[in-house]
Amino acid sequence: MSDLSNTILTALPTIESVLNSHAEYKISLGLRTSKKKVEGFPK
């Protein structure tokens, strides 16, 4: 049982960084698409 909790604790930072980078990617994607709409032509 302690092995399992150790594994989870070790994996948590990795999961967190993956989620953060995914969120940043979606935000930048959203900014890019809103810029396209404002400028009226795709980049």
PDB file with SEQRES, HELIX, SHEET and CRYST1 records, atoms N, CA, C and O in Angstrom:
SEQRES   1 A   43  MET SER ASP LEU SER ASN THR ILE LEU THR ALA LEU PRO          
SEQRES   2 A   43  THR ILE GLU SER VAL LEU ASN SER HIS ALA GLU TYR LYS          
SEQRES   3 A   43  ILE SER LEU GLY LEU ARG THR SER LYS LYS LYS VAL GLU          
SEQRES   4 A   43  GLY PHE PRO LYS                                              
HELIX    1 AA1 SER A    2  GLU A   39  1                                  38    
CRYST1    1.000    1.000    1.000  90.00  90.00  90.00 P 1           1          
ATOM      1  N   MET A   1       0.838  -1.211   0.000  1.00  0.00           N  
ATOM      2  CA  MET A   1       0.000   0.000   0.000  1.00  0.00           C  
ATOM      3  C   MET A   1       0.870   1.256   0.000  1.00  0.00           C  
ATOM      4  O   MET A   1       0.576   2.227  -0.698  1.00  0.00           O  
ATOM      5  N   SER A   2       1.938   1.225   0.786  1.00  0.00           N  
ATOM      6  CA  SER A   2       2.801   2.407   0.834  1.00  0.00           C  
ATOM      7  C   SER A   2       3.491   2.630  -0.513  1.00  0.00           C  
ATOM      8  O   SER A   2       3.739   3.769  -0.909  1.00  0.00           O  
ATOM      9  N   ASP A   3       3.800   1.529  -1.214  1.00  0.00           N  
ATOM     10  CA  ASP A   3       4.403   1.664  -2.546  1.00  0.00           C  
ATOM     11  C   ASP A   3       3.468   2.414  -3.483  1.00  0.00           C  
ATOM     12  O   ASP A   3       3.895   3.280  -4.247  1.00  0.00           O  
ATOM     13  N   LEU A   4       2.188   2.070  -3.412  1.00  0.00           N  
ATOM     14  CA  LEU A   4       1.203   2.698  -4.291  1.00  0.00           C  
ATOM     15  C   LEU A   4       1.103   4.191  -4.004  1.00  0.00           C  
ATOM     16  O   LEU A   4       1.105   5.003  -4.929  1.00  0.00           O  
ATOM     17  N   SER A   5       1.015   4.558  -2.728  1.00  0.00           N  
ATOM     18  CA  SER A   5       0.885   5.978  -2.388  1.00  0.00           C  
ATOM     19  C   SER A   5       2.152   6.740  -2.772  1.00  0.00           C  
ATOM     20  O   SER A   5       2.080   7.902  -3.172  1.00  0.00           O  
ATOM     21  N   ASN A   6       3.313   6.092  -2.652  1.00  0.00           N  
ATOM     22  CA  ASN A   6       4.560   6.735  -3.083  1.00  0.00           C  
ATOM     23  C   ASN A   6       4.537   7.001  -4.576  1.00  0.00           C  
ATOM     24  O   ASN A   6       4.954   8.066  -5.030  1.00  0.00           O  
ATOM     25  N   THR A   7       4.050   6.034  -5.339  1.00  0.00           N  
ATOM     26  CA  THR A   7       3.974   6.190  -6.793  1.00  0.00           C  
ATOM     27  C   THR A   7       3.051   7.342  -7.154  1.00  0.00           C  
ATOM     28  O   THR A   7       3.367   8.153  -8.024  1.00  0.00           O  
ATOM     29  N   ILE A   8       1.908   7.409  -6.482  1.00  0.00           N  
ATOM     30  CA  ILE A   8       0.938   8.475  -6.752  1.00  0.00           C  
ATOM     31  C   ILE A   8       1.552   9.832  -6.426  1.00  0.00           C  
ATOM     32  O   ILE A   8       1.414  10.784  -7.195  1.00  0.00           O  
ATOM     33  N   LEU A   9       2.230   9.917  -5.283  1.00  0.00           N  
ATOM     34  CA  LEU A   9       2.848  11.182  -4.882  1.00  0.00           C  
ATOM     35  C   LEU A   9       3.925  11.595  -5.880  1.00  0.00           C  
ATOM     36  O   LEU A   9       4.099  12.783  -6.151  1.00  0.00           O  
ATOM     37  N   THR A  10       4.642  10.625  -6.421  1.00  0.00           N  
ATOM     38  CA  THR A  10       5.683  10.933  -7.394  1.00  0.00           C  
ATOM     39  C   THR A  10       5.075  11.386  -8.709  1.00  0.00           C  
ATOM     40  O   THR A  10       5.628  12.247  -9.393  1.00  0.00           O  
ATOM     41  N   ALA A  11       3.933  10.804  -9.061  1.00  0.00           N  
ATOM     42  CA  ALA A  11       3.312  11.106 -10.351  1.00  0.00           C  
ATOM     43  C   ALA A  11       2.552  12.425 -10.332  1.00  0.00           C  
ATOM     44  O   ALA A  11       2.338  13.028 -11.383  1.00  0.00           O  
ATOM     45  N   LEU A  12       2.143  12.880  -9.156  1.00  0.00           N  
ATOM     46  CA  LEU A  12       1.314  14.086  -9.075  1.00  0.00           C  
ATOM     47  C   LEU A  12       1.931  15.307  -9.751  1.00  0.00           C  
ATOM     48  O   LEU A  12       1.243  15.954 -10.540  1.00  0.00           O  
ATOM     49  N   PRO A  13       3.181  15.654  -9.487  1.00  0.00           N  
ATOM     50  CA  PRO A  13       3.753  16.835 -10.146  1.00  0.00           C  
ATOM     51  C   PRO A  13       3.733  16.712 -11.667  1.00  0.00           C  
ATOM     52  O   PRO A  13       3.498  17.694 -12.371  1.00  0.00           O  
ATOM     53  N   THR A  14       3.980  15.508 -12.169  1.00  0.00           N  
ATOM     54  CA  THR A  14       3.965  15.286 -13.614  1.00  0.00           C  
ATOM     55  C   THR A  14       2.580  15.542 -14.176  1.00  0.00           C  
ATOM     56  O   THR A  14       2.425  16.234 -15.182  1.00  0.00           O  
ATOM     57  N   ILE A  15       1.571  14.977 -13.518  1.00  0.00           N  
ATOM     58  CA  ILE A  15       0.184  15.163 -13.957  1.00  0.00           C  
ATOM     59  C   ILE A  15      -0.168  16.643 -13.934  1.00  0.00           C  
ATOM     60  O   ILE A  15      -0.804  17.160 -14.853  1.00  0.00           O  
ATOM     61  N   GLU A  16       0.257  17.317 -12.868  1.00  0.00           N  
ATOM     62  CA  GLU A  16      -0.052  18.741 -12.714  1.00  0.00           C  
ATOM     63  C   GLU A  16       0.571  19.555 -13.844  1.00  0.00           C  
ATOM     64  O   GLU A  16      -0.079  20.428 -14.420  1.00  0.00           O  
ATOM     65  N   SER A  17       1.829  19.265 -14.158  1.00  0.00           N  
ATOM     66  CA  SER A  17       2.503  20.029 -15.212  1.00  0.00           C  
ATOM     67  C   SER A  17       1.874  19.749 -16.571  1.00  0.00           C  
ATOM     68  O   SER A  17       1.784  20.640 -17.415  1.00  0.00           O  
ATOM     69  N   VAL A  18       1.437  18.502 -16.782  1.00  0.00           N  
ATOM     70  CA  VAL A  18       0.774  18.162 -18.044  1.00  0.00           C  
ATOM     71  C   VAL A  18      -0.529  18.942 -18.172  1.00  0.00           C  
ATOM     72  O   VAL A  18      -0.832  19.494 -19.230  1.00  0.00           O  
ATOM     73  N   LEU A  19      -1.303  18.983 -17.075  1.00  0.00           N  
ATOM     74  CA  LEU A  19      -2.572  19.712 -17.104  1.00  0.00           C  
ATOM     75  C   LEU A  19      -2.333  21.199 -17.329  1.00  0.00           C  
ATOM     76  O   LEU A  19      -3.057  21.844 -18.087  1.00  0.00           O  
ATOM     77  N   ASN A  20      -1.305  21.742 -16.662  1.00  0.00           N  
ATOM     78  CA  ASN A  20      -1.000  23.168 -16.814  1.00  0.00           C  
ATOM     79  C   ASN A  20      -0.610  23.500 -18.248  1.00  0.00           C  
ATOM     80  O   ASN A  20      -1.092  24.480 -18.816  1.00  0.00           O  
ATOM     81  N   SER A  21       0.263  22.683 -18.834  1.00  0.00           N  
ATOM     82  CA  SER A  21       0.697  22.968 -20.205  1.00  0.00           C  
ATOM     83  C   SER A  21      -0.464  22.802 -21.174  1.00  0.00           C  
ATOM     84  O   SER A  21      -0.554  23.523 -22.168  1.00  0.00           O  
ATOM     85  N   HIS A  22      -1.362  21.845 -20.887  1.00  0.00           N  
ATOM     86  CA  HIS A  22      -2.531  21.655 -21.749  1.00  0.00           C  
ATOM     87  C   HIS A  22      -3.454  22.869 -21.653  1.00  0.00           C  
ATOM     88  O   HIS A  22      -3.996  23.328 -22.658  1.00  0.00           O  
ATOM     89  N   ALA A  23      -3.627  23.382 -20.436  1.00  0.00           N  
ATOM     90  CA  ALA A  23      -4.475  24.564 -20.245  1.00  0.00           C  
ATOM     91  C   ALA A  23      -3.872  25.763 -20.972  1.00  0.00           C  
ATOM     92  O   ALA A  23      -4.587  26.519 -21.630  1.00  0.00           O  
ATOM     93  N   GLU A  24      -2.557  25.934 -20.853  1.00  0.00           N  
ATOM     94  CA  GLU A  24      -1.886  27.041 -21.543  1.00  0.00           C  
ATOM     95  C   GLU A  24      -2.046  26.905 -23.051  1.00  0.00           C  
ATOM     96  O   GLU A  24      -2.237  27.896 -23.756  1.00  0.00           O  
ATOM     97  N   TYR A  25      -1.965  25.661 -23.543  1.00  0.00           N  
ATOM     98  CA  TYR A  25      -2.112  25.418 -24.980  1.00  0.00           C  
ATOM     99  C   TYR A  25      -3.509  25.807 -25.441  1.00  0.00           C  
ATOM    100  O   TYR A  25      -3.670  26.459 -26.473  1.00  0.00           O  
ATOM    101  N   LYS A  26      -4.521  25.405 -24.670  1.00  0.00           N  
ATOM    102  CA  LYS A  26      -5.899  25.724 -25.047  1.00  0.00           C  
ATOM    103  C   LYS A  26      -6.134  27.232 -25.001  1.00  0.00           C  
ATOM    104  O   LYS A  26      -6.834  27.780 -25.852  1.00  0.00           O  
ATOM    105  N   ILE A  27      -5.544  27.904 -24.002  1.00  0.00           N  
ATOM    106  CA  ILE A  27      -5.710  29.353 -23.883  1.00  0.00           C  
ATOM    107  C   ILE A  27      -5.064  30.053 -25.081  1.00  0.00           C  
ATOM    108  O   ILE A  27      -5.660  30.947 -25.680  1.00  0.00           O  
ATOM    109  N   SER A  28      -3.840  29.639 -25.425  1.00  0.00           N  
ATOM    110  CA  SER A  28      -3.156  30.278 -26.558  1.00  0.00           C  
ATOM    111  C   SER A  28      -3.899  29.983 -27.853  1.00  0.00           C  
ATOM    112  O   SER A  28      -3.960  30.829 -28.745  1.00  0.00           O  
ATOM    113  N   LEU A  29      -4.465  28.784 -27.957  1.00  0.00           N  
ATOM    114  CA  LEU A  29      -5.255  28.436 -29.137  1.00  0.00           C  
ATOM    115  C   LEU A  29      -6.490  29.328 -29.215  1.00  0.00           C  
ATOM    116  O   LEU A  29      -6.841  29.821 -30.287  1.00  0.00           O  
ATOM    117  N   GLY A  30      -7.142  29.532 -28.077  1.00  0.00           N  
ATOM    118  CA  GLY A  30      -8.324  30.389 -28.031  1.00  0.00           C  
ATOM    119  C   GLY A  30      -7.986  31.829 -28.388  1.00  0.00           C  
ATOM    120  O   GLY A  30      -8.747  32.494 -29.092  1.00  0.00           O  
ATOM    121  N   LEU A  31      -6.846  32.312 -27.903  1.00  0.00           N  
ATOM    122  CA  LEU A  31      -6.414  33.671 -28.237  1.00  0.00           C  
ATOM    123  C   LEU A  31      -6.148  33.793 -29.727  1.00  0.00           C  
ATOM    124  O   LEU A  31      -6.491  34.799 -30.350  1.00  0.00           O  
ATOM    125  N   ARG A  32      -5.537  32.765 -30.293  1.00  0.00           N  
ATOM    126  CA  ARG A  32      -5.219  32.798 -31.711  1.00  0.00           C  
ATOM    127  C   ARG A  32      -6.494  32.842 -32.552  1.00  0.00           C  
ATOM    128  O   ARG A  32      -6.579  33.598 -33.520  1.00  0.00           O  
ATOM    129  N   THR A  33      -7.489  32.026 -32.177  1.00  0.00           N  
ATOM    130  CA  THR A  33      -8.720  31.995 -32.969  1.00  0.00           C  
ATOM    131  C   THR A  33      -9.492  33.300 -32.810  1.00  0.00           C  
ATOM    132  O   THR A  33     -10.113  33.767 -33.765  1.00  0.00           O  
ATOM    133  N   SER A  34      -9.463  33.899 -31.613  1.00  0.00           N  
ATOM    134  CA  SER A  34     -10.173  35.170 -31.434  1.00  0.00           C  
ATOM    135  C   SER A  34      -9.464  36.285 -32.214  1.00  0.00           C  
ATOM    136  O   SER A  34     -10.118  37.190 -32.732  1.00  0.00           O  
ATOM    137  N   LYS A  35      -8.137  36.221 -32.298  1.00  0.00           N  
ATOM    138  CA  LYS A  35      -7.394  37.186 -33.114  1.00  0.00           C  
ATOM    139  C   LYS A  35      -7.792  37.053 -34.572  1.00  0.00           C  
ATOM    140  O   LYS A  35      -7.975  38.054 -35.265  1.00  0.00           O  
ATOM    141  N   LYS A  36      -7.929  35.809 -35.043  1.00  0.00           N  
ATOM    142  CA  LYS A  36      -8.340  35.571 -36.428  1.00  0.00           C  
ATOM    143  C   LYS A  36      -9.677  36.233 -36.703  1.00  0.00           C  
ATOM    144  O   LYS A  36      -9.857  36.878 -37.736  1.00  0.00           O  
ATOM    145  N   LYS A  37     -10.617  36.073 -35.777  1.00  0.00           N  
ATOM    146  CA  LYS A  37     -11.951  36.643 -35.964  1.00  0.00           C  
ATOM    147  C   LYS A  37     -11.875  38.166 -36.018  1.00  0.00           C  
ATOM    148  O   LYS A  37     -12.564  38.797 -36.820  1.00  0.00           O  
ATOM    149  N   VAL A  38     -11.042  38.755 -35.168  1.00  0.00           N  
ATOM    150  CA  VAL A  38     -10.938  40.212 -35.120  1.00  0.00           C  
ATOM    151  C   VAL A  38     -10.303  40.746 -36.404  1.00  0.00           C  
ATOM    152  O   VAL A  38     -10.782  41.721 -36.983  1.00  0.00           O  
ATOM    153  N   GLU A  39      -9.220  40.098 -36.843  1.00  0.00           N  
ATOM    154  CA  GLU A  39      -8.507  40.595 -38.022  1.00  0.00           C  
ATOM    155  C   GLU A  39      -9.215  40.221 -39.317  1.00  0.00           C  
ATOM    156  O   GLU A  39      -9.034  40.878 -40.342  1.00  0.00           O  
ATOM    157  N   GLY A  40     -10.023  39.162 -39.269  1.00  0.00           N  
ATOM    158  CA  GLY A  40     -10.807  38.795 -40.440  1.00  0.00           C  
ATOM    159  C   GLY A  40     -10.075  37.911 -41.433  1.00  0.00           C  
ATOM    160  O   GLY A  40     -10.624  37.599 -42.489  1.00  0.00           O  
ATOM    161  N   PHE A  41      -8.842  37.497 -41.124  1.00  0.00           N  
ATOM    162  CA  PHE A  41      -8.163  36.554 -42.015  1.00  0.00           C  
ATOM    163  C   PHE A  41      -7.260  35.634 -41.193  1.00  0.00           C  
ATOM    164  O   PHE A  41      -6.680  36.060 -40.195  1.00  0.00           O  
ATOM    165  N   PRO A  42      -7.143  34.368 -41.615  1.00  0.00           N  
ATOM    166  CA  PRO A  42      -6.322  33.413 -40.868  1.00  0.00           C  
ATOM    167  C   PRO A  42      -4.840  33.724 -40.975  1.00  0.00           C  
ATOM    168  O   PRO A  42      -4.363  34.221 -41.995  1.00  0.00           O  
ATOM    169  N   LYS A  43      -4.127  33.423 -39.910  1.00  0.00           N  
ATOM    170  CA  LYS A  43      -2.676  33.640 -39.919  1.00  0.00           C  
ATOM    171  C   LYS A  43      -1.985  32.426 -40.512  1.00  0.00           C  
ATOM    172  O   LYS A  43      -0.758  32.401 -40.612  1.00  0.00           O  
TER     173      LYS A  43                                                      
END                                                                             
